[in-house]
Amino acid sequence: MGAGPRTTGILERIAANFDALWPGGSLRVDVVDPYPPGGGRVWRDDQSARMLMNSRAGDVTMFTDDSVECAGPVTPGPTLSEWAAGPGRRETPVAGVADEARSLAPDSFPSRRLAGAYLAWCFERARAALPPGVEVHDHRAAAVDLADGDDGRQRVTLSDGSFVDADVVVLAQGNIDGSMDAAQRRYAASAARRGGAYLPPCCTADVDLSGFPPGADVIVSGLGLAFVDLMSLLSEERGGRFVRDGAGGLRYEAAGTEPVLWVGSRRGVPYLPKNGLRTRGAEPGPVRFATLENLKAALSEAPDGPDLEAPDLWSLTAKEIGWGYYRELFTGHPDRTATSWDDFARTYAELPWDGPESRELVRRSVPAAGDRLDLDTLRRPLTGRHFASERALGAWMRGHVRGLVDRATRPVHSAWAGAARSLFEAGNQLAELLVSGGDALGPRAERDIERISEFNSFFSSGPPPFRLEQLMALSDVGLVRFLGAGLRIRADEGAGVFVAASDSLADGFRSRYLVEARLAAPDALGGEDRLLRGLIARERATARRPEGTRNVSRLVAREGDYRVTEPSGEPHPRRYALGAFATGGSLGSFSVPGTNSPFFRQNDDVGRRLIRQLRGLAG
């Protein structure tokens, strides 16, 4: 179920492995999704061209290469930028997408609809690579139910009333719709009664924003990628223009159709912009501290599960980041250090992360305070800061964000590229831990790993730098105002308004309009996916809700083989689940070339399992 990148990747691996594992075999693959195969809903071609990927075209691939350690054969293929330079220019029928493909460079940030065209091409290439005995059928409908037949085969009920019978089912729905908690339901009811508007967590590109009229003051909770989409849709998409001046600065020419966004979040600052710098010194090398073995050991030594602030998973990850940062600083900018990299590295490797001795080593070896890595301040730069007015906070924010753009684009700051590379490698190890740990990790461990992954997103998966320049240009003309960190929202039922308060400002802000600018968390128990809810209600599957959450839950899939786990603890022999909605199955939609991506290794494992199982069932 699902026709997005995960299904595309598994189909490619079935094509690569089929002849070796089932020579002469025959197979029918039914792909069920309301949206076209390849891109699915997120990467569909009917969305605004202003909805961009947060990855560069040269860093996106759906194909294995020599770095991938998998049992199946490596089948190289083009990156997104290589595809755009060839087939993407010739074979893309969507209006405007071919023009974008012709102008795309490896360091460009493609539109999501161009990425969808690439995925559709990848899907068709995988289909064409299947041997003659294997056929693929597309069903443009949603899967709404799944049941066992008397013979063990699986019957899938589709939203159009038809059925698909299959020997094995793979649930790969991707980003399923979430659910609203009690507070969000109150927000929606309040807005409906008083004539305002409320937008709960969702994919911003999927919703109608006409309820936020020109000139309206809109409270926005969230400064991540969903906010960046919202900002673009409520400015450029409404007719405004960003214009470069002669000195390279950016200004915004308003159309008069824009609302005013009053934005804050837990951190109070946007995700770090995507770092495009190249390292000048030595590469960080393989993972040294946040290895899979060390992460597993940290879990086993923490009886109550890991804590982000304790010296375990976070410390290992942070120390890995520091290794990449300082290696680049010492080898790429030796004039800014007081000792050699070898001497620093020897002592750094022996000391606990961020203890008194480690801090003294850094102070002694890196003379300028601005060159020292401070992850706590990076994560929470507004902690302890209070402003007399929104104007004063806005001035601080503009300086802060412009500094972030400089750090992501000026070679003098290339140490941050070293840090990003090390965090990327550590993130792959964390993904491996989540997949290999499965049920044994327990809910608290999974939650804490997700918290570290959230920092990974904040640090490495932010918007293109020019998006933050646009944010500042909108702030300059008063169309974006800042509310700061520790944002809290409540509905004042008597006045019919939403009230925003934060740790950064003494005064709150009131408005009839509220947007929670983030993706909805997956909720297998209470979300909109009828198939998952039905399986759980009939006790043919189980879901796990992390401690301390209200409307977050994931389908439980068994460690190592991804099979759907029933309440008895036994896996269903013919049902698999992979994706953000399932435990241990979310490894992203794309992969960076040359990185031995877990995404490819998992797809290869699943593809080979399916072929062997189906061969056995065929007798």
Legacy VTK file of the C-alpha trace (Angstrom):
# vtk DataFile Version 3.0
C-alpha trace
ASCII
DATASET POLYDATA
POINTS 619 float
0.000 0.000 0.000
1.470 3.333 -1.028
3.177 4.410 -4.247
5.844 6.792 -2.996
9.626 6.562 -2.718
9.579 3.529 -0.402
7.504 1.438 -2.812
9.607 2.669 -5.715
12.788 1.638 -3.898
11.471 -1.826 -3.029
10.270 -2.395 -6.598
13.729 -1.452 -7.891
15.281 -3.999 -5.538
12.817 -6.709 -6.600
13.831 -6.058 -10.195
17.530 -6.238 -9.291
17.228 -9.494 -7.303
14.442 -11.437 -9.002
16.299 -13.526 -11.577
18.926 -14.658 -9.063
16.399 -15.670 -6.393
13.493 -16.961 -8.505
14.650 -17.664 -12.056
11.717 -18.097 -14.377
9.260 -17.148 -11.646
6.037 -15.235 -12.172
4.627 -12.509 -9.956
1.932 -9.847 -9.966
2.590 -6.633 -8.033
-0.421 -4.428 -7.217
0.430 -0.841 -6.226
-2.398 0.924 -4.394
-2.395 4.705 -3.909
-4.746 7.558 -4.865
-1.727 9.418 -6.247
0.538 8.535 -9.193
3.259 5.935 -8.588
6.742 7.197 -7.878
6.094 10.431 -6.047
2.872 9.615 -4.234
1.126 12.444 -2.409
4.116 14.419 -1.100
5.925 14.643 -4.431
2.922 14.979 -6.742
3.175 17.243 -9.780
0.095 19.441 -9.176
1.586 21.513 -6.347
3.134 24.961 -6.443
6.555 25.238 -8.050
7.551 27.239 -4.941
7.395 24.107 -2.797
11.047 23.043 -2.749
13.108 20.143 -1.550
15.531 20.929 1.256
18.234 18.865 -0.463
20.437 19.798 -3.373
19.824 17.987 -6.642
23.277 16.406 -6.650
22.663 14.943 -3.182
19.516 13.019 -4.147
19.450 9.516 -5.599
17.162 6.494 -5.706
19.874 4.109 -6.891
22.511 1.968 -5.223
26.210 2.528 -5.826
29.446 0.825 -4.798
29.198 2.215 -1.257
26.014 0.226 -0.500
26.645 -2.967 1.468
23.734 -5.195 0.527
23.213 -8.803 -0.508
21.680 -7.913 -3.853
23.429 -6.507 -6.902
24.300 -2.830 -7.207
22.349 -1.169 -10.023
23.641 2.373 -10.502
21.410 5.116 -11.791
21.379 8.888 -12.095
21.105 11.356 -9.260
18.304 13.858 -9.573
20.653 16.407 -11.147
22.059 13.844 -13.611
18.543 12.760 -14.540
17.538 16.397 -15.074
20.460 16.874 -17.449
19.290 13.901 -19.554
15.901 12.146 -19.398
14.385 14.891 -17.276
14.801 17.411 -20.096
13.382 15.097 -22.740
10.717 12.965 -21.094
8.912 15.144 -18.539
5.396 16.041 -19.697
4.408 18.345 -16.796
4.258 22.011 -17.809
7.140 23.980 -16.346
8.980 20.963 -14.970
11.014 20.411 -18.139
12.049 24.077 -18.068
13.194 23.678 -14.472
15.108 20.528 -15.398
16.967 22.411 -18.128
18.187 25.054 -15.681
18.950 22.706 -12.778
22.501 22.504 -11.400
23.835 19.934 -8.895
23.717 22.531 -6.103
20.181 23.714 -6.958
17.241 23.057 -4.643
14.654 21.420 -6.915
10.919 21.855 -6.640
9.010 18.956 -5.138
7.150 18.465 -8.365
10.466 18.044 -10.225
11.479 15.498 -7.575
8.141 13.792 -8.227
8.902 13.608 -11.945
12.269 12.014 -11.096
10.543 9.488 -8.828
7.966 8.660 -11.496
10.818 8.021 -13.939
12.562 5.816 -11.352
9.356 3.831 -10.852
8.943 3.263 -14.579
12.593 2.287 -14.924
12.126 -0.298 -12.151
8.973 -1.584 -13.841
10.802 -1.914 -17.162
13.678 -3.790 -15.495
11.415 -6.560 -14.176
11.698 -9.908 -15.975
8.902 -10.996 -18.343
7.109 -13.045 -15.680
6.579 -10.070 -13.369
3.854 -7.501 -14.002
2.839 -4.361 -12.118
-0.718 -3.024 -11.841
-1.578 0.434 -10.519
-4.760 1.168 -8.564
-5.616 4.861 -8.107
-7.533 4.390 -4.878
-6.882 4.199 -1.154
-6.638 0.909 0.717
-9.312 1.056 3.426
-9.314 -2.484 4.839
-7.201 -5.611 5.012
-8.395 -9.084 5.986
-7.206 -12.695 5.991
-8.819 -15.100 3.543
-9.569 -18.713 4.405
-6.512 -19.822 2.464
-4.226 -17.295 4.166
-4.223 -14.918 1.231
-4.819 -11.260 1.925
-7.844 -9.303 0.706
-7.395 -5.552 0.386
-10.530 -3.431 0.107
-10.124 -0.236 -1.908
-11.953 3.075 -1.529
-13.650 2.596 -4.921
-15.323 -0.603 -3.681
-13.038 -3.028 -5.525
-10.773 -5.672 -4.006
-7.214 -6.834 -4.500
-6.189 -10.322 -3.402
-2.525 -10.924 -2.644
-0.231 -13.485 -1.056
1.743 -10.817 0.821
1.007 -7.181 1.654
3.520 -4.404 2.296
2.154 -1.352 4.097
4.180 1.646 2.911
1.759 4.545 3.200
4.448 7.105 4.033
3.282 10.188 5.952
-0.177 9.208 7.187
-2.567 11.892 8.387
-2.547 12.428 12.124
-5.297 13.279 14.577
-6.210 16.322 16.649
-5.940 16.227 20.428
-8.513 17.804 22.746
-6.859 21.244 22.689
-6.702 21.274 18.891
-10.354 20.295 18.644
-11.179 23.235 20.919
-9.138 25.530 18.686
-11.034 24.366 15.600
-14.417 24.790 17.309
-13.493 28.243 18.609
-12.382 29.455 15.176
-15.555 28.096 13.579
-17.785 29.858 16.112
-16.031 33.231 16.034
-15.268 33.575 12.347
-11.501 33.116 12.564
-9.408 30.300 11.113
-7.351 27.487 12.584
-4.977 25.206 10.684
-3.819 22.131 12.622
-0.535 20.305 11.897
-0.575 19.093 8.298
1.301 19.230 5.016
0.957 22.954 4.290
0.994 22.448 0.528
-2.140 20.280 0.768
-4.535 22.801 2.314
-6.594 25.824 1.330
-5.112 28.986 2.866
-7.819 31.365 1.668
-9.174 31.574 5.223
-6.228 33.829 6.129
-7.174 37.142 4.473
-4.939 40.051 3.469
-3.785 42.093 6.422
-4.923 39.545 9.027
-2.625 39.008 12.014
-1.939 35.256 12.100
-0.296 33.489 15.043
2.035 30.782 13.716
3.425 28.072 15.974
6.497 26.521 14.392
9.597 27.730 12.556
10.558 24.557 10.718
10.118 23.511 7.113
6.308 23.656 7.233
6.600 27.304 8.243
8.914 28.006 5.307
6.278 26.535 2.972
3.562 28.614 4.642
5.661 31.768 4.375
6.147 31.237 0.642
2.495 30.405 -0.039
1.282 33.502 1.814
3.761 35.878 0.145
5.127 35.028 -3.316
2.212 32.753 -4.136
-0.101 35.706 -3.468
1.684 37.970 -5.903
4.568 39.498 -3.950
8.150 39.587 -5.248
11.609 39.150 -3.759
14.115 41.411 -5.512
17.925 41.487 -5.258
19.452 44.917 -4.991
22.767 45.930 -6.498
24.695 45.003 -3.361
23.241 41.491 -3.260
20.709 42.189 -0.524
17.145 40.961 -0.761
13.995 43.019 -0.385
10.316 42.143 -0.651
7.794 44.032 -2.763
4.390 43.342 -1.245
1.273 42.728 -3.302
-1.110 43.867 -0.585
-2.666 40.400 -0.393
-0.477 39.057 2.401
-1.417 38.456 6.042
1.037 39.311 8.840
2.642 36.236 10.427
3.420 36.381 14.166
5.679 33.386 14.573
7.326 31.583 17.476
8.194 28.045 18.552
9.849 26.056 21.300
13.301 27.220 20.181
12.040 30.509 18.790
14.457 30.376 15.839
14.286 28.704 12.414
16.072 25.520 11.414
19.686 26.120 10.419
19.964 26.740 6.673
21.319 23.941 4.550
25.094 24.098 4.617
26.588 24.230 1.126
30.231 24.658 2.077
33.005 22.235 1.208
35.576 21.223 3.757
39.071 22.625 3.188
40.979 20.283 5.486
40.899 16.588 6.281
37.606 14.698 6.063
36.134 13.596 9.406
36.437 9.955 8.354
34.246 7.079 9.553
32.119 7.312 12.671
34.370 7.223 15.722
32.196 7.714 18.813
28.525 7.329 17.842
29.050 3.861 16.403
26.244 1.333 16.457
28.149 -0.697 19.052
28.637 2.306 21.337
25.009 3.353 20.996
23.809 -0.150 21.896
26.147 -0.191 24.867
24.777 3.151 26.044
21.264 1.755 25.907
22.164 -1.342 27.884
23.844 0.748 30.598
20.806 3.029 31.119
18.236 1.035 33.118
15.421 3.493 32.491
16.316 4.189 28.876
18.430 7.031 27.487
17.957 10.650 28.491
18.890 13.401 26.039
20.750 15.331 28.746
22.552 12.315 30.271
26.023 11.146 29.137
24.781 8.460 26.766
23.200 8.692 23.309
23.309 12.471 23.123
26.881 12.653 24.403
28.073 10.146 21.820
26.320 12.021 19.033
27.515 15.417 20.231
31.087 14.191 20.546
30.902 12.942 16.943
29.696 16.369 15.816
32.541 18.008 17.715
35.080 15.687 16.108
33.986 16.726 12.613
33.818 20.405 13.548
37.239 20.618 15.172
38.968 18.409 12.621
37.954 20.882 9.916
38.820 23.906 12.062
42.292 22.583 12.924
43.174 21.195 9.473
41.310 23.725 7.302
41.995 26.879 9.356
45.145 26.125 11.384
45.835 29.852 11.866
42.821 29.983 14.195
44.065 27.256 16.539
46.803 27.168 19.165
47.945 23.564 18.807
48.091 20.788 16.234
45.141 18.625 15.293
46.968 15.462 16.330
47.625 16.790 19.820
44.087 18.094 20.219
42.463 14.953 18.797
44.428 12.609 21.059
43.168 14.335 24.201
39.675 15.050 22.851
39.092 11.345 22.118
39.868 10.394 25.727
37.683 12.954 27.492
33.910 12.844 28.158
31.867 15.191 26.020
31.514 18.721 27.398
32.971 17.996 30.832
35.236 20.519 32.621
38.404 18.991 31.157
36.959 18.940 27.653
35.877 22.577 27.899
39.317 23.556 29.168
40.950 21.708 26.262
38.843 23.674 23.793
39.442 26.992 25.578
43.190 26.395 25.557
43.360 25.196 21.944
40.880 27.537 20.212
41.655 31.165 21.126
38.540 32.856 19.661
35.326 32.157 21.553
33.375 32.420 18.302
35.302 29.449 16.907
34.342 27.164 19.791
31.479 24.740 19.276
28.618 25.391 21.693
25.775 23.024 20.890
23.658 24.099 23.857
23.568 27.707 22.666
23.089 26.547 19.085
20.084 24.461 20.100
18.513 27.104 22.336
19.964 30.542 21.478
17.084 32.410 23.140
17.404 30.658 26.490
17.734 33.313 29.214
17.088 36.183 26.802
14.167 38.534 27.464
13.109 41.491 25.324
11.200 44.615 26.227
9.262 44.603 22.970
8.576 42.649 19.808
10.610 45.297 17.969
13.691 44.526 20.091
13.207 40.780 19.613
12.844 41.311 15.871
16.130 43.222 15.687
17.900 40.395 17.531
16.296 37.784 15.268
17.341 39.532 12.082
20.946 39.663 13.266
20.835 36.046 14.398
19.347 34.720 11.156
21.713 36.718 8.976
24.543 35.188 10.962
23.152 31.728 10.238
23.092 32.456 6.517
26.707 33.659 6.639
27.739 30.529 8.506
26.140 28.318 5.856
27.552 30.163 2.838
30.948 31.742 3.667
34.031 29.476 3.415
35.526 30.992 6.576
32.887 28.958 8.440
33.675 25.595 6.821
34.072 23.947 10.245
30.281 23.765 10.235
30.462 21.646 7.080
32.671 19.217 8.987
30.145 19.137 11.810
27.284 18.507 9.374
29.165 15.621 7.770
29.796 13.971 11.127
26.205 14.460 12.230
25.011 12.877 9.001
27.101 9.783 9.674
25.987 9.637 13.312
22.378 9.973 12.146
22.810 6.895 9.955
23.998 4.988 13.017
20.957 6.146 14.985
18.708 4.995 12.151
20.418 1.594 12.231
19.855 1.428 15.985
16.168 2.180 15.596
15.760 -0.461 12.889
17.872 -3.152 14.553
16.520 -2.461 18.037
12.829 -2.695 17.116
10.580 -3.660 19.998
13.556 -4.261 22.302
14.278 -0.543 22.436
11.079 0.229 24.304
8.987 3.376 23.962
11.237 5.648 26.004
14.306 4.715 24.009
12.479 5.347 20.749
11.247 8.697 22.006
14.720 9.807 23.033
16.208 8.716 19.729
13.519 10.782 18.037
14.549 13.773 20.134
18.111 13.412 18.891
16.799 12.966 15.360
14.882 16.219 15.836
18.173 17.982 16.530
19.563 16.322 13.408
16.678 17.851 11.452
17.252 21.253 13.058
20.963 21.177 12.271
21.139 19.408 8.899
17.718 19.449 7.255
16.837 23.115 7.234
15.759 25.218 4.269
17.968 26.625 1.514
19.877 29.698 2.757
17.931 32.003 0.443
14.709 31.027 2.236
16.057 32.591 5.422
17.032 35.664 3.424
13.397 35.803 2.325
12.308 35.486 5.954
14.414 38.522 6.829
13.089 40.476 3.849
9.524 39.809 4.999
10.503 40.851 8.515
12.008 44.079 7.174
8.634 45.109 5.734
6.631 43.973 8.767
4.959 40.919 7.220
6.737 38.568 9.642
6.900 39.406 13.344
8.547 37.281 16.010
7.129 35.908 19.258
10.240 34.107 20.514
10.927 30.851 22.340
8.802 28.755 24.654
5.673 29.621 22.689
2.384 28.737 24.391
-1.075 28.994 22.833
-4.494 29.026 24.453
-7.993 29.831 23.281
-9.815 32.645 25.080
-13.343 31.363 24.591
-14.983 34.502 25.977
-13.182 36.860 23.624
-13.124 34.410 20.729
-9.384 34.770 20.127
-6.203 32.768 20.380
-3.633 34.053 22.855
0.091 33.511 22.301
2.658 33.948 25.074
6.374 33.151 25.138
9.419 33.132 27.370
10.999 35.892 25.281
8.376 38.617 25.633
6.464 39.931 28.624
3.342 40.703 26.627
1.208 38.172 24.801
-0.421 38.526 21.408
-4.057 37.919 20.475
-5.595 36.980 17.144
-8.548 35.132 15.617
-6.172 33.246 13.323
-3.816 30.394 14.266
-1.593 28.027 12.254
0.329 25.133 13.770
3.051 24.979 11.137
4.355 21.456 11.358
3.602 18.066 9.895
1.083 16.006 11.818
2.743 13.264 13.820
1.792 9.755 12.672
-1.115 8.348 14.656
-1.974 4.767 13.747
-4.457 4.577 16.629
-6.475 7.717 16.012
-5.450 9.096 12.628
-7.250 9.112 9.305
-5.825 5.855 7.934
-8.867 3.569 7.953
-6.878 0.443 7.182
-4.550 0.829 10.164
-7.365 1.767 12.523
-9.349 -1.263 11.405
-6.472 -3.688 11.926
-5.876 -2.358 15.421
-9.582 -2.362 16.339
-9.927 -6.014 15.269
-6.755 -6.907 17.211
-4.877 -7.931 14.075
-2.172 -5.345 14.710
-0.922 -3.275 17.614
0.331 0.278 17.947
2.640 1.975 20.392
2.167 5.455 21.814
5.411 6.978 23.185
5.334 8.037 26.809
4.169 11.588 27.371
2.422 11.953 23.990
-1.284 12.273 23.213
-1.820 11.867 19.501
1.314 10.063 18.335
1.324 6.308 17.772
3.029 3.893 15.414
2.156 0.483 14.137
4.462 -2.097 15.713
6.577 -4.002 13.200
8.848 -6.798 14.373
12.544 -6.227 14.828
14.622 -7.236 11.858
11.975 -8.412 9.404
9.379 -5.571 9.479
6.376 -7.891 9.904
3.252 -6.435 11.504
3.028 -7.552 15.128
-0.298 -8.737 16.536
-1.389 -8.189 20.186
-0.171 -11.708 21.018
3.340 -10.559 20.176
3.495 -12.842 17.161
4.183 -11.361 13.727
1.674 -11.775 10.945
3.365 -14.038 8.381
2.099 -12.130 5.336
2.057 -8.463 6.362
4.963 -6.035 6.418
5.077 -2.367 7.429
7.716 0.248 6.631
7.542 4.006 7.006
7.167 6.824 9.476
3.906 5.286 10.721
5.660 2.049 11.822
8.274 1.331 14.460
11.751 1.031 13.026
10.758 1.711 9.442
11.427 5.405 8.759
14.695 5.978 6.906
13.711 8.883 4.681
12.601 9.203 1.075
15.915 9.719 -0.693
19.568 9.030 -0.058
22.851 10.824 -0.582
25.124 9.098 -3.109
28.197 7.313 -1.809
27.048 6.985 1.813
26.032 3.302 2.155
22.545 4.522 2.964
20.398 2.406 5.330
17.448 3.214 3.039
18.961 1.114 0.245
20.037 -1.706 2.526
16.568 -1.939 4.060
14.886 -1.909 0.647
17.208 -4.654 -0.571
16.518 -6.764 2.515
12.756 -6.366 2.121
12.818 -7.030 -1.620
14.797 -10.247 -1.163
12.538 -11.412 1.698
9.471 -10.898 -0.450
10.888 -12.802 -3.414
11.925 -15.777 -1.265
8.593 -15.869 0.570
6.520 -15.626 -2.599
8.622 -18.302 -4.291
7.925 -20.577 -1.317
4.187 -19.879 -1.424
4.119 -20.615 -5.144
5.487 -24.071 -4.398
LINES 1 620
619 0 1 2 3 4 5 6 7 8 9 10 11 12 13 14 15 16 17 18 19 20 21 22 23 24 25 26 27 28 29 30 31 32 33 34 35 36 37 38 39 40 41 42 43 44 45 46 47 48 49 50 51 52 53 54 55 56 57 58 59 60 61 62 63 64 65 66 67 68 69 70 71 72 73 74 75 76 77 78 79 80 81 82 83 84 85 86 87 88 89 90 91 92 93 94 95 96 97 98 99 100 101 102 103 104 105 106 107 108 109 110 111 112 113 114 115 116 117 118 119 120 121 122 123 124 125 126 127 128 129 130 131 132 133 134 135 136 137 138 139 140 141 142 143 144 145 146 147 148 149 150 151 152 153 154 155 156 157 158 159 160 161 162 163 164 165 166 167 168 169 170 171 172 173 174 175 176 177 178 179 180 181 182 183 184 185 186 187 188 189 190 191 192 193 194 195 196 197 198 199 200 201 202 203 204 205 206 207 208 209 210 211 212 213 214 215 216 217 218 219 220 221 222 223 224 225 226 227 228 229 230 231 232 233 234 235 236 237 238 239 240 241 242 243 244 245 246 247 248 249 250 251 252 253 254 255 256 257 258 259 260 261 262 263 264 265 266 267 268 269 270 271 272 273 274 275 276 277 278 279 280 281 282 283 284 285 286 287 288 289 290 291 292 293 294 295 296 297 298 299 300 301 302 303 304 305 306 307 308 309 310 311 312 313 314 315 316 317 318 319 320 321 322 323 324 325 326 327 328 329 330 331 332 333 334 335 336 337 338 339 340 341 342 343 344 345 346 347 348 349 350 351 352 353 354 355 356 357 358 359 360 361 362 363 364 365 366 367 368 369 370 371 372 373 374 375 376 377 378 379 380 381 382 383 384 385 386 387 388 389 390 391 392 393 394 395 396 397 398 399 400 401 402 403 404 405 406 407 408 409 410 411 412 413 414 415 416 417 418 419 420 421 422 423 424 425 426 427 428 429 430 431 432 433 434 435 436 437 438 439 440 441 442 443 444 445 446 447 448 449 450 451 452 453 454 455 456 457 458 459 460 461 462 463 464 465 466 467 468 469 470 471 472 473 474 475 476 477 478 479 480 481 482 483 484 485 486 487 488 489 490 491 492 493 494 495 496 497 498 499 500 501 502 503 504 505 506 507 508 509 510 511 512 513 514 515 516 517 518 519 520 521 522 523 524 525 526 527 528 529 530 531 532 533 534 535 536 537 538 539 540 541 542 543 544 545 546 547 548 549 550 551 552 553 554 555 556 557 558 559 560 561 562 563 564 565 566 567 568 569 570 571 572 573 574 575 576 577 578 579 580 581 582 583 584 585 586 587 588 589 590 591 592 593 594 595 596 597 598 599 600 601 602 603 604 605 606 607 608 609 610 611 612 613 614 615 616 617 618
